[in-house]
Amino acid sequence: MNSVHDMGGTHGLGPVAPEADEPLFHAEWESRVLALVIASPTRGNIDAGRHQRELIPGADYLRMSYYEKWFEALEAMLLHGGHITATELAAARADPDAPKATPRLKAQDVAPAFARRGSYLREPPEAAAFAVGDKVRARNLHPDGHTRLPRYVRGHKRMIERVHGAHVYPDTHAQTGDDDPHWLYTVRFASRELWGPNAAERDSVSLDLWEPYLERA
């Protein structure tokens, strides 16, 4: 999806200004939003959550803070998933006559859930198309749905730096929930390949990209 959320390499948006000694949360409500998202029945698909945030209209996306975007997407996913009704959302109160769902996480389950290591690594459906050292080009794709292929590398070519095995393919996973595993590679792009001769000669950018994003150069 081409939208304001994908602003890497875009000029005119001002300097990147990291906040010194930035706190984990800037307000108490932000920590509550994080807890709500983690405990939500929609939490099982992180790619769908990312895609829902990408659907926020551009003007709102640029205006919102980080956790405002999270909260906006959470509301939409709970509504679309049938976990709440529009009436409940407008009233900010549960319907007392609505059936009660089983909580995804109980208080005593939170710590063990965070201690378990998850993985998006899957069995490969076929042999890898590329190997370390192969020259590849990022395909010039403009999908309507979710993708992890940044606009600023599309059409540019460089070299496979590492092969990671087959992983859940986010483009499909966000839309259907299916794993649809594909091989994942680290591709190193020279800065001058991406931003021209004025970029620093020794700089490079390494990205983890799925096989459908790539073609042999």
C-alpha atoms as an extended CHARMM CRD file, in Angstrom:
* protein
*
       217  EXT
         1         1  MET       CA              0.0000000000        0.0000000000        0.0000000000  PROA      1               0.0000000000
         2         2  ASN       CA              1.2940000000        3.4470000000       -0.9050000000  PROA      2               0.0000000000
         3         3  SER       CA              0.3190000000        5.8220000000        1.8720000000  PROA      3               0.0000000000
         4         4  VAL       CA              1.7100000000        8.3400000000        4.3410000000  PROA      4               0.0000000000
         5         5  HSD       CA              2.8400000000        5.5850000000        6.7000000000  PROA      5               0.0000000000
         6         6  ASP       CA              5.6200000000        4.7250000000        4.2160000000  PROA      6               0.0000000000
         7         7  MET       CA              7.7090000000        7.9070000000        4.3900000000  PROA      7               0.0000000000
         8         8  GLY       CA             11.2200000000        6.4510000000        4.2970000000  PROA      8               0.0000000000
         9         9  GLY       CA             13.5260000000        8.5570000000        2.1200000000  PROA      9               0.0000000000
        10        10  THR       CA             10.9040000000       11.2880000000        1.6610000000  PROA      10              0.0000000000
        11        11  HSD       CA             12.1720000000       14.8680000000        1.5430000000  PROA      11              0.0000000000
        12        12  GLY       CA             10.5720000000       17.9140000000        3.1430000000  PROA      12              0.0000000000
        13        13  LEU       CA              9.3000000000       16.4480000000        6.3950000000  PROA      13              0.0000000000
        14        14  GLY       CA             11.9200000000       18.0660000000        8.6130000000  PROA      14              0.0000000000
        15        15  PRO       CA             14.7930000000       16.5330000000       10.5610000000  PROA      15              0.0000000000
        16        16  VAL       CA             14.5640000000       13.3560000000       12.6020000000  PROA      16              0.0000000000
        17        17  ALA       CA             14.7980000000       14.6360000000       16.1810000000  PROA      17              0.0000000000
        18        18  PRO       CA             15.1250000000       11.8250000000       18.7680000000  PROA      18              0.0000000000
        19        19  GLU       CA             13.8590000000       12.7410000000       22.2220000000  PROA      19              0.0000000000
        20        20  ALA       CA             16.6060000000       12.6400000000       24.8560000000  PROA      20              0.0000000000
        21        21  ASP       CA             15.7970000000       10.2430000000       27.7320000000  PROA      21              0.0000000000
        22        22  GLU       CA             12.4380000000        9.4730000000       26.1710000000  PROA      22              0.0000000000
        23        23  PRO       CA             10.0600000000        7.7780000000       28.6630000000  PROA      23              0.0000000000
        24        24  LEU       CA              8.3340000000        4.5010000000       27.8360000000  PROA      24              0.0000000000
        25        25  PHE       CA              5.0070000000        6.3530000000       27.8390000000  PROA      25              0.0000000000
        26        26  HSD       CA              4.2610000000       10.0720000000       27.6310000000  PROA      26              0.0000000000
        27        27  ALA       CA              0.9100000000        9.6970000000       29.3960000000  PROA      27              0.0000000000
        28        28  GLU       CA             -0.7930000000        7.0520000000       31.5160000000  PROA      28              0.0000000000
        29        29  TRP       CA             -3.4200000000        6.3570000000       28.8380000000  PROA      29              0.0000000000
        30        30  GLU       CA             -0.7120000000        5.1860000000       26.4240000000  PROA      30              0.0000000000
        31        31  SER       CA              0.1860000000        2.2810000000       28.7020000000  PROA      31              0.0000000000
        32        32  ARG       CA             -3.5010000000        1.3440000000       28.8640000000  PROA      32              0.0000000000
        33        33  VAL       CA             -3.7250000000        1.3270000000       25.0640000000  PROA      33              0.0000000000
        34        34  LEU       CA             -0.7360000000       -1.0120000000       24.8680000000  PROA      34              0.0000000000
        35        35  ALA       CA             -2.3520000000       -3.3370000000       27.4160000000  PROA      35              0.0000000000
        36        36  LEU       CA             -5.6740000000       -3.2660000000       25.5620000000  PROA      36              0.0000000000
        37        37  VAL       CA             -4.0300000000       -4.1550000000       22.2540000000  PROA      37              0.0000000000
        38        38  ILE       CA             -2.0820000000       -7.0420000000       23.7840000000  PROA      38              0.0000000000
        39        39  ALA       CA             -5.1640000000       -8.4190000000       25.5710000000  PROA      39              0.0000000000
        40        40  SER       CA             -7.4620000000       -7.9370000000       22.5630000000  PROA      40              0.0000000000
        41        41  PRO       CA             -8.8800000000      -10.9560000000       20.6870000000  PROA      41              0.0000000000
        42        42  THR       CA             -7.5550000000       -9.2900000000       17.5140000000  PROA      42              0.0000000000
        43        43  ARG       CA             -3.9380000000       -9.5770000000       18.6820000000  PROA      43              0.0000000000
        44        44  GLY       CA             -3.2700000000      -12.8950000000       16.9440000000  PROA      44              0.0000000000
        45        45  ASN       CA             -2.4080000000      -11.2610000000       13.6060000000  PROA      45              0.0000000000
        46        46  ILE       CA              0.1930000000       -8.4970000000       13.8990000000  PROA      46              0.0000000000
        47        47  ASP       CA              0.1720000000       -7.9250000000       10.1330000000  PROA      47              0.0000000000
        48        48  ALA       CA             -3.5750000000       -7.2530000000       10.1280000000  PROA      48              0.0000000000
        49        49  GLY       CA             -3.0170000000       -4.7170000000       12.9130000000  PROA      49              0.0000000000
        50        50  ARG       CA             -0.3330000000       -2.9530000000       10.9050000000  PROA      50              0.0000000000
        51        51  HSD       CA             -2.5730000000       -2.8870000000        7.8500000000  PROA      51              0.0000000000
        52        52  GLN       CA             -5.4490000000       -1.4210000000        9.8630000000  PROA      52              0.0000000000
        53        53  ARG       CA             -3.2050000000        1.4490000000       10.9720000000  PROA      53              0.0000000000
        54        54  GLU       CA             -2.2340000000        1.9900000000        7.3250000000  PROA      54              0.0000000000
        55        55  LEU       CA             -5.9360000000        2.4800000000        6.5070000000  PROA      55              0.0000000000
        56        56  ILE       CA             -6.1410000000        5.5950000000        8.6980000000  PROA      56              0.0000000000
        57        57  PRO       CA             -6.6950000000        8.6000000000        6.3670000000  PROA      57              0.0000000000
        58        58  GLY       CA             -3.4610000000       10.4550000000        5.5950000000  PROA      58              0.0000000000
        59        59  ALA       CA             -4.3280000000       13.7450000000        7.3040000000  PROA      59              0.0000000000
        60        60  ASP       CA             -5.3620000000       11.9140000000       10.4850000000  PROA      60              0.0000000000
        61        61  TYR       CA             -2.3010000000        9.6460000000       10.3710000000  PROA      61              0.0000000000
        62        62  LEU       CA              0.0780000000       12.6200000000       10.2820000000  PROA      62              0.0000000000
        63        63  ARG       CA             -1.8190000000       14.3700000000       13.0790000000  PROA      63              0.0000000000
        64        64  MET       CA             -2.0410000000       11.4050000000       15.4550000000  PROA      64              0.0000000000
        65        65  SER       CA              0.5290000000       10.3120000000       17.9890000000  PROA      65              0.0000000000
        66        66  TYR       CA              1.8660000000        6.7390000000       17.9640000000  PROA      66              0.0000000000
        67        67  TYR       CA             -0.5990000000        5.3080000000       20.4670000000  PROA      67              0.0000000000
        68        68  GLU       CA             -3.5220000000        7.2690000000       19.0260000000  PROA      68              0.0000000000
        69        69  LYS       CA             -2.9510000000        5.2830000000       15.8160000000  PROA      69              0.0000000000
        70        70  TRP       CA             -2.8770000000        2.0640000000       17.8240000000  PROA      70              0.0000000000
        71        71  PHE       CA             -6.1450000000        2.9350000000       19.5630000000  PROA      71              0.0000000000
        72        72  GLU       CA             -7.8720000000        3.9630000000       16.3180000000  PROA      72              0.0000000000
        73        73  ALA       CA             -6.8920000000        0.6690000000       14.6850000000  PROA      73              0.0000000000
        74        74  LEU       CA             -7.9240000000       -1.3600000000       17.7420000000  PROA      74              0.0000000000
        75        75  GLU       CA            -11.4090000000        0.1640000000       17.7110000000  PROA      75              0.0000000000
        76        76  ALA       CA            -11.8110000000       -0.6300000000       14.0030000000  PROA      76              0.0000000000
        77        77  MET       CA            -10.6160000000       -4.2230000000       14.3700000000  PROA      77              0.0000000000
        78        78  LEU       CA            -12.8670000000       -4.9140000000       17.3650000000  PROA      78              0.0000000000
        79        79  LEU       CA            -15.8060000000       -3.4840000000       15.4340000000  PROA      79              0.0000000000
        80        80  HSD       CA            -15.0800000000       -5.3300000000       12.1770000000  PROA      80              0.0000000000
        81        81  GLY       CA            -14.4400000000       -8.5670000000       14.0500000000  PROA      81              0.0000000000
        82        82  GLY       CA            -17.8310000000       -8.4280000000       15.7610000000  PROA      82              0.0000000000
        83        83  HSD       CA            -16.3040000000       -8.1730000000       19.2420000000  PROA      83              0.0000000000
        84        84  ILE       CA            -18.1340000000       -4.8950000000       19.9340000000  PROA      84              0.0000000000
        85        85  THR       CA            -21.0610000000       -3.0760000000       18.3360000000  PROA      85              0.0000000000
        86        86  ALA       CA            -21.1800000000        0.4500000000       16.9350000000  PROA      86              0.0000000000
        87        87  THR       CA            -23.6230000000        1.3400000000       19.7320000000  PROA      87              0.0000000000
        88        88  GLU       CA            -21.1870000000        0.1200000000       22.4060000000  PROA      88              0.0000000000
        89        89  LEU       CA            -18.3320000000        1.9960000000       20.7620000000  PROA      89              0.0000000000
        90        90  ALA       CA            -20.3130000000        5.2460000000       20.6230000000  PROA      90              0.0000000000
        91        91  ALA       CA            -21.3980000000        4.8680000000       24.2610000000  PROA      91              0.0000000000
        92        92  ALA       CA            -17.9680000000        3.6770000000       25.4460000000  PROA      92              0.0000000000
        93        93  ARG       CA            -19.8130000000        1.0820000000       27.5040000000  PROA      93              0.0000000000
        94        94  ALA       CA            -20.5090000000       -2.6200000000       27.0440000000  PROA      94              0.0000000000
        95        95  ASP       CA            -24.0630000000       -3.7440000000       26.4420000000  PROA      95              0.0000000000
        96        96  PRO       CA            -25.0240000000       -5.5730000000       29.6720000000  PROA      96              0.0000000000
        97        97  ASP       CA            -27.1410000000       -8.0230000000       27.6460000000  PROA      97              0.0000000000
        98        98  ALA       CA            -24.3770000000       -8.9100000000       25.1840000000  PROA      98              0.0000000000
        99        99  PRO       CA            -22.8370000000      -12.3900000000       25.4630000000  PROA      99              0.0000000000
       100       100  LYS       CA            -19.5990000000      -12.4300000000       27.4220000000  PROA      100             0.0000000000
       101       101  ALA       CA            -16.4970000000      -13.6430000000       25.6240000000  PROA      101             0.0000000000
       102       102  THR       CA            -13.7080000000      -15.6230000000       27.2590000000  PROA      102             0.0000000000
       103       103  PRO       CA            -10.7820000000      -13.2410000000       27.9250000000  PROA      103             0.0000000000
       104       104  ARG       CA             -7.8030000000      -13.8360000000       25.6740000000  PROA      104             0.0000000000
       105       105  LEU       CA             -5.4660000000      -13.2430000000       28.6260000000  PROA      105             0.0000000000
       106       106  LYS       CA             -6.1390000000      -13.4830000000       32.3350000000  PROA      106             0.0000000000
       107       107  ALA       CA             -3.9640000000      -11.5230000000       34.7630000000  PROA      107             0.0000000000
       108       108  GLN       CA             -1.9990000000      -14.6080000000       35.8060000000  PROA      108             0.0000000000
       109       109  ASP       CA             -1.3250000000      -15.5080000000       32.1630000000  PROA      109             0.0000000000
       110       110  VAL       CA              0.3350000000      -12.2270000000       31.1600000000  PROA      110             0.0000000000
       111       111  ALA       CA              3.8730000000      -12.9460000000       32.4140000000  PROA      111             0.0000000000
       112       112  PRO       CA              4.0350000000      -16.5000000000       30.9480000000  PROA      112             0.0000000000
       113       113  ALA       CA              2.6790000000      -15.2190000000       27.6290000000  PROA      113             0.0000000000
       114       114  PHE       CA              5.4330000000      -12.6090000000       27.4040000000  PROA      114             0.0000000000
       115       115  ALA       CA              8.0670000000      -15.1940000000       28.3620000000  PROA      115             0.0000000000
       116       116  ARG       CA              7.1580000000      -17.5270000000       25.4810000000  PROA      116             0.0000000000
       117       117  ARG       CA              9.1700000000      -16.9490000000       22.3470000000  PROA      117             0.0000000000
       118       118  GLY       CA              7.1450000000      -16.7390000000       19.1700000000  PROA      118             0.0000000000
       119       119  SER       CA              8.3940000000      -17.3140000000       15.6500000000  PROA      119             0.0000000000
       120       120  TYR       CA              7.2590000000      -16.5190000000       12.1140000000  PROA      120             0.0000000000
       121       121  LEU       CA              9.7030000000      -19.0980000000       10.7220000000  PROA      121             0.0000000000
       122       122  ARG       CA              7.9590000000      -21.8080000000        8.6920000000  PROA      122             0.0000000000
       123       123  GLU       CA              8.8260000000      -24.8280000000        6.5570000000  PROA      123             0.0000000000
       124       124  PRO       CA              9.7810000000      -23.6440000000        3.0490000000  PROA      124             0.0000000000
       125       125  PRO       CA              7.2670000000      -24.5860000000        0.3460000000  PROA      125             0.0000000000
       126       126  GLU       CA             10.0640000000      -24.9520000000       -2.2310000000  PROA      126             0.0000000000
       127       127  ALA       CA             13.7730000000      -24.3180000000       -2.7370000000  PROA      127             0.0000000000
       128       128  ALA       CA             15.0280000000      -20.7630000000       -2.3840000000  PROA      128             0.0000000000
       129       129  ALA       CA             15.2510000000      -18.8160000000       -5.6370000000  PROA      129             0.0000000000
       130       130  PHE       CA             18.3030000000      -16.8080000000       -4.5220000000  PROA      130             0.0000000000
       131       131  ALA       CA             21.5560000000      -17.3430000000       -2.6270000000  PROA      131             0.0000000000
       132       132  VAL       CA             24.0480000000      -15.1120000000       -0.8330000000  PROA      132             0.0000000000
       133       133  GLY       CA             25.8550000000      -12.9520000000       -3.3610000000  PROA      133             0.0000000000
       134       134  ASP       CA             23.1160000000      -13.0180000000       -6.0120000000  PROA      134             0.0000000000
       135       135  LYS       CA             22.2690000000       -9.6850000000       -7.6480000000  PROA      135             0.0000000000
       136       136  VAL       CA             18.5740000000       -8.8740000000       -7.3440000000  PROA      136             0.0000000000
       137       137  ARG       CA             16.1930000000       -6.0110000000       -8.0530000000  PROA      137             0.0000000000
       138       138  ALA       CA             13.3230000000       -4.9760000000       -5.8010000000  PROA      138             0.0000000000
       139       139  ARG       CA             10.2280000000       -5.2680000000       -7.9490000000  PROA      139             0.0000000000
       140       140  ASN       CA              8.2460000000       -2.1340000000       -8.7410000000  PROA      140             0.0000000000
       141       141  LEU       CA              5.0680000000       -3.2070000000       -6.9320000000  PROA      141             0.0000000000
       142       142  HSD       CA              2.1890000000       -0.9770000000       -5.8360000000  PROA      142             0.0000000000
       143       143  PRO       CA             -0.2490000000       -3.2880000000       -4.0230000000  PROA      143             0.0000000000
       144       144  ASP       CA             -3.6270000000       -2.1860000000       -2.6920000000  PROA      144             0.0000000000
       145       145  GLY       CA             -3.0990000000       -4.0800000000        0.5530000000  PROA      145             0.0000000000
       146       146  HSD       CA             -0.3790000000       -4.4530000000        3.1720000000  PROA      146             0.0000000000
       147       147  THR       CA              3.2600000000       -4.8690000000        2.1450000000  PROA      147             0.0000000000
       148       148  ARG       CA              6.6490000000       -4.6410000000        3.8330000000  PROA      148             0.0000000000
       149       149  LEU       CA              8.3950000000       -3.4890000000        0.6430000000  PROA      149             0.0000000000
       150       150  PRO       CA              9.3330000000        0.2050000000        1.0920000000  PROA      150             0.0000000000
       151       151  ARG       CA              8.7150000000        2.5010000000       -1.8510000000  PROA      151             0.0000000000
       152       152  TYR       CA             12.2370000000        3.9230000000       -1.7820000000  PROA      152             0.0000000000
       153       153  VAL       CA             13.8460000000        0.5990000000       -2.8070000000  PROA      153             0.0000000000
       154       154  ARG       CA             11.3810000000       -0.4200000000       -5.5320000000  PROA      154             0.0000000000
       155       155  GLY       CA             13.1200000000       -0.7270000000       -8.8620000000  PROA      155             0.0000000000
       156       156  HSD       CA             16.6010000000       -0.6380000000       -7.3210000000  PROA      156             0.0000000000
       157       157  LYS       CA             19.0900000000       -3.5040000000       -7.4800000000  PROA      157             0.0000000000
       158       158  ARG       CA             21.7870000000       -4.8420000000       -5.1920000000  PROA      158             0.0000000000
       159       159  MET       CA             22.9880000000       -8.0490000000       -3.5460000000  PROA      159             0.0000000000
       160       160  ILE       CA             21.6170000000      -10.8080000000       -1.3210000000  PROA      160             0.0000000000
       161       161  GLU       CA             23.5220000000      -10.5760000000        1.9590000000  PROA      161             0.0000000000
       162       162  ARG       CA             21.8190000000      -13.2910000000        3.9900000000  PROA      162             0.0000000000
       163       163  VAL       CA             19.1620000000      -16.0200000000        3.6500000000  PROA      163             0.0000000000
       164       164  HSD       CA             16.8380000000      -16.3710000000        6.6630000000  PROA      164             0.0000000000
       165       165  GLY       CA             14.6670000000      -19.3300000000        5.6890000000  PROA      165             0.0000000000
       166       166  ALA       CA             10.9340000000      -19.2390000000        4.9650000000  PROA      166             0.0000000000
       167       167  HSD       CA              8.7470000000      -16.9090000000        7.0250000000  PROA      167             0.0000000000
       168       168  VAL       CA              5.0810000000      -15.9450000000        7.1980000000  PROA      168             0.0000000000
       169       169  TYR       CA              4.3710000000      -13.6680000000        4.2300000000  PROA      169             0.0000000000
       170       170  PRO       CA              2.8580000000      -10.4440000000        5.6660000000  PROA      170             0.0000000000
       171       171  ASP       CA              1.0930000000       -9.3600000000        2.4650000000  PROA      171             0.0000000000
       172       172  THR       CA             -1.1380000000      -12.4530000000        2.5220000000  PROA      172             0.0000000000
       173       173  HSD       CA             -1.2760000000      -12.8300000000        6.2960000000  PROA      173             0.0000000000
       174       174  ALA       CA             -2.6960000000       -9.3250000000        6.7780000000  PROA      174             0.0000000000
       175       175  GLN       CA             -5.5330000000       -9.9730000000        4.3390000000  PROA      175             0.0000000000
       176       176  THR       CA             -6.5340000000      -13.6050000000        4.9150000000  PROA      176             0.0000000000
       177       177  GLY       CA             -4.7530000000      -14.8050000000        8.0540000000  PROA      177             0.0000000000
       178       178  ASP       CA             -2.9770000000      -17.5270000000        6.0370000000  PROA      178             0.0000000000
       179       179  ASP       CA              0.7590000000      -18.0000000000        6.6890000000  PROA      179             0.0000000000
       180       180  ASP       CA              1.6350000000      -18.3730000000        2.9650000000  PROA      180             0.0000000000
       181       181  PRO       CA              5.3650000000      -18.8010000000        3.8080000000  PROA      181             0.0000000000
       182       182  HSD       CA              8.0380000000      -17.4230000000        1.4680000000  PROA      182             0.0000000000
       183       183  TRP       CA             11.8220000000      -17.1860000000        1.6720000000  PROA      183             0.0000000000
       184       184  LEU       CA             13.1790000000      -14.0890000000        3.4370000000  PROA      184             0.0000000000
       185       185  TYR       CA             16.4650000000      -12.4230000000        2.4950000000  PROA      185             0.0000000000
       186       186  THR       CA             18.6040000000       -9.5400000000        3.7200000000  PROA      186             0.0000000000
       187       187  VAL       CA             19.3850000000       -7.3230000000        0.7420000000  PROA      187             0.0000000000
       188       188  ARG       CA             22.0570000000       -4.6170000000        1.0370000000  PROA      188             0.0000000000
       189       189  PHE       CA             21.5380000000       -1.5060000000       -1.0980000000  PROA      189             0.0000000000
       190       190  ALA       CA             24.2720000000        1.0650000000       -1.6390000000  PROA      190             0.0000000000
       191       191  SER       CA             23.1150000000        4.5380000000       -0.5970000000  PROA      191             0.0000000000
       192       192  ARG       CA             24.0790000000        5.9290000000       -3.9970000000  PROA      192             0.0000000000
       193       193  GLU       CA             21.8950000000        3.3200000000       -5.6670000000  PROA      193             0.0000000000
       194       194  LEU       CA             18.9450000000        4.6490000000       -3.6800000000  PROA      194             0.0000000000
       195       195  TRP       CA             19.6480000000        8.3900000000       -3.4260000000  PROA      195             0.0000000000
       196       196  GLY       CA             22.1210000000        9.2120000000       -6.1640000000  PROA      196             0.0000000000
       197       197  PRO       CA             25.7260000000       10.4750000000       -6.3100000000  PROA      197             0.0000000000
       198       198  ASN       CA             25.3420000000       12.9710000000       -3.4590000000  PROA      198             0.0000000000
       199       199  ALA       CA             24.8290000000       10.1510000000       -0.9350000000  PROA      199             0.0000000000
       200       200  ALA       CA             27.8130000000        9.0060000000        1.1130000000  PROA      200             0.0000000000
       201       201  GLU       CA             29.8660000000        6.5180000000       -0.9020000000  PROA      201             0.0000000000
       202       202  ARG       CA             30.4480000000        4.0650000000        1.9520000000  PROA      202             0.0000000000
       203       203  ASP       CA             26.8950000000        4.0690000000        3.3310000000  PROA      203             0.0000000000
       204       204  SER       CA             24.4030000000        1.2900000000        2.6780000000  PROA      204             0.0000000000
       205       205  VAL       CA             20.9370000000        0.1760000000        3.7890000000  PROA      205             0.0000000000
       206       206  SER       CA             20.1130000000       -3.4630000000        4.5590000000  PROA      206             0.0000000000
       207       207  LEU       CA             16.5000000000       -4.6320000000        4.3910000000  PROA      207             0.0000000000
       208       208  ASP       CA             14.8250000000       -7.9790000000        5.0620000000  PROA      208             0.0000000000
       209       209  LEU       CA             12.6910000000       -8.6630000000        1.9740000000  PROA      209             0.0000000000
       210       210  TRP       CA             10.4930000000      -11.6070000000        0.9980000000  PROA      210             0.0000000000
       211       211  GLU       CA             11.0800000000      -13.5160000000       -2.2240000000  PROA      211             0.0000000000
       212       212  PRO       CA              7.9510000000      -12.2100000000       -4.0610000000  PROA      212             0.0000000000
       213       213  TYR       CA              9.4040000000       -8.6900000000       -3.6910000000  PROA      213             0.0000000000
       214       214  LEU       CA             12.5240000000       -9.5980000000       -5.6810000000  PROA      214             0.0000000000
       215       215  GLU       CA             13.6040000000      -10.5040000000       -9.1880000000  PROA      215             0.0000000000
       216       216  ARG       CA             16.9900000000      -11.5070000000      -10.5290000000  PROA      216             0.0000000000
       217       217  ALA       CA             18.9650000000       -8.4840000000      -11.7820000000  PROA      217             0.0000000000
